[in-house]
Amino acid sequence: MNKISLSPKIATFPMPASVISVGTGEEANLITLAYVGKVCLNPPIIAISIQPKRHSYQLIEEHGEFVINYPTIEQLRETDYCGTRSGRDVNKWNELNLTKEEASIVKVPMIKEFPWNMECKVIKRIELGSHICYFGEAVAVHTDPYYIKNGNLDPEKINSFAYLSGFYIELKKDILGTHGFSFE
Ligand SMILES: Cc1cc2nc3c(=O)[nH]c(=O)nc-3n(C[C@H](O)[C@H](O)[C@H](O)COP(=O)(O)O)c2cc1C
């Protein structure tokens, strides 16, 4: 295999595209983030990175809480919308007819129409450069039981997608193997 060298800034694959709620009440805003990933199981910690120029930046700084709303393909348009308009100019909830649902622990609202919501409290922030990284401890998760099998998300039910090089790509549901299948 002849390999070429690429910029270290190139995206990793796969990246999620999740819609994050920040702020509270009338000020609550939505922002799409690709820089989202679980980084610790116990306690459950998710890292997200936001550029200070985003409207959402001030809101997460002020409240120290956020909700990750994971979309399925049905929420693809909403996901792109929240990543291409600023809360400074539009009320994304109203424009997309999305409903604020009260979270159980944090004060930031969840998106009722999104199938999977994870409430997080910021436990640490690091200024990395272009982005500020927030480590959020997941304190509650909500989903429709339809998506759950044996206590976990059922890969055959979640119609998910990933983000790569500016494209949204469907994640096929065909199961290729289970964790540890290489022992067989
Ligand atoms: C798929 C996708 C992924 C994005 N990922 C990030 C990200 O990880 N961090 C970030 O700061 N902005 C990211 N953005 C850009 C923001 O979502 C966008 O600038 C948004 O309009 C900011 O909204 P706000 O000004 O209301 O906070 C992404 C946009 C898209 C479409």
Ligand as a Chemical Component Dictionary entry (heavy atoms), coordinates in Angstrom:
data_LIG
# 
_chem_comp.id                   LIG 
_chem_comp.type                 NON-POLYMER 
_chem_comp.pdbx_formal_charge   0 
_chem_comp.three_letter_code    LIG 
# 
loop_
_chem_comp_atom.comp_id 
_chem_comp_atom.atom_id 
_chem_comp_atom.alt_atom_id 
_chem_comp_atom.type_symbol 
_chem_comp_atom.charge 
_chem_comp_atom.model_Cartn_x 
_chem_comp_atom.model_Cartn_y 
_chem_comp_atom.model_Cartn_z 
_chem_comp_atom.pdbx_ordinal 
LIG C1  C1  C 0 -22.074 18.658 11.357 1  
LIG C2  C2  C 0 -21.553 19.860 12.104 2  
LIG C3  C3  C 0 -20.646 19.696 13.133 3  
LIG C4  C4  C 0 -20.171 20.796 13.860 4  
LIG N1  N1  N 0 -19.295 20.601 14.897 5  
LIG C5  C5  C 0 -18.882 21.656 15.653 6  
LIG C6  C6  C 0 -18.045 21.443 16.792 7  
LIG O1  O1  O 0 -17.705 20.304 17.151 8  
LIG N2  N2  N 0 -17.659 22.533 17.500 9  
LIG C7  C7  C 0 -18.040 23.819 17.186 10 
LIG O2  O2  O 0 -17.662 24.782 17.880 11 
LIG N3  N3  N 0 -18.848 24.040 16.108 12 
LIG C8  C8  C 0 -19.291 22.993 15.347 13 
LIG N4  N4  N 0 -20.129 23.191 14.273 14 
LIG C9  C9  C 0 -20.538 24.561 13.942 15 
LIG C10 C10 C 0 -21.691 25.092 14.793 16 
LIG O3  O3  O 0 -22.693 24.121 14.990 17 
LIG C11 C11 C 0 -22.300 26.334 14.085 18 
LIG O4  O4  O 0 -21.326 27.343 13.976 19 
LIG C12 C12 C 0 -23.555 26.838 14.756 20 
LIG O5  O5  O 0 -24.222 27.684 13.846 21 
LIG C13 C13 C 0 -23.264 27.612 16.032 22 
LIG O6  O6  O 0 -24.498 27.963 16.622 23 
LIG P1  P1  P 0 -24.614 29.081 17.771 24 
LIG O7  O7  O 0 -23.926 30.326 17.248 25 
LIG O8  O8  O 0 -26.097 29.244 17.927 26 
LIG O9  O9  O 0 -23.946 28.557 18.988 27 
LIG C14 C14 C 0 -20.608 22.110 13.530 28 
LIG C15 C15 C 0 -21.527 22.278 12.473 29 
LIG C16 C16 C 0 -21.996 21.164 11.775 30 
LIG C17 C17 C 0 -22.998 21.375 10.663 31 
# 
loop_
_chem_comp_bond.comp_id 
_chem_comp_bond.atom_id_1 
_chem_comp_bond.atom_id_2 
_chem_comp_bond.value_order 
_chem_comp_bond.pdbx_ordinal 
LIG C1  C2  SING 1  
LIG C2  C3  SING 2  
LIG C2  C16 DOUB 3  
LIG C3  C4  DOUB 4  
LIG C4  N1  SING 5  
LIG C4  C14 SING 6  
LIG N1  C5  DOUB 7  
LIG C5  C6  SING 8  
LIG C5  C8  SING 9  
LIG C6  O1  DOUB 10 
LIG C6  N2  SING 11 
LIG N2  C7  SING 12 
LIG C7  O2  DOUB 13 
LIG C7  N3  SING 14 
LIG N3  C8  DOUB 15 
LIG C8  N4  SING 16 
LIG N4  C9  SING 17 
LIG N4  C14 SING 18 
LIG C9  C10 SING 19 
LIG C10 O3  SING 20 
LIG C10 C11 SING 21 
LIG C11 O4  SING 22 
LIG C11 C12 SING 23 
LIG C12 O5  SING 24 
LIG C12 C13 SING 25 
LIG C13 O6  SING 26 
LIG O6  P1  SING 27 
LIG P1  O7  DOUB 28 
LIG P1  O8  SING 29 
LIG P1  O9  SING 30 
LIG C14 C15 DOUB 31 
LIG C15 C16 SING 32 
LIG C16 C17 SING 33 
# 
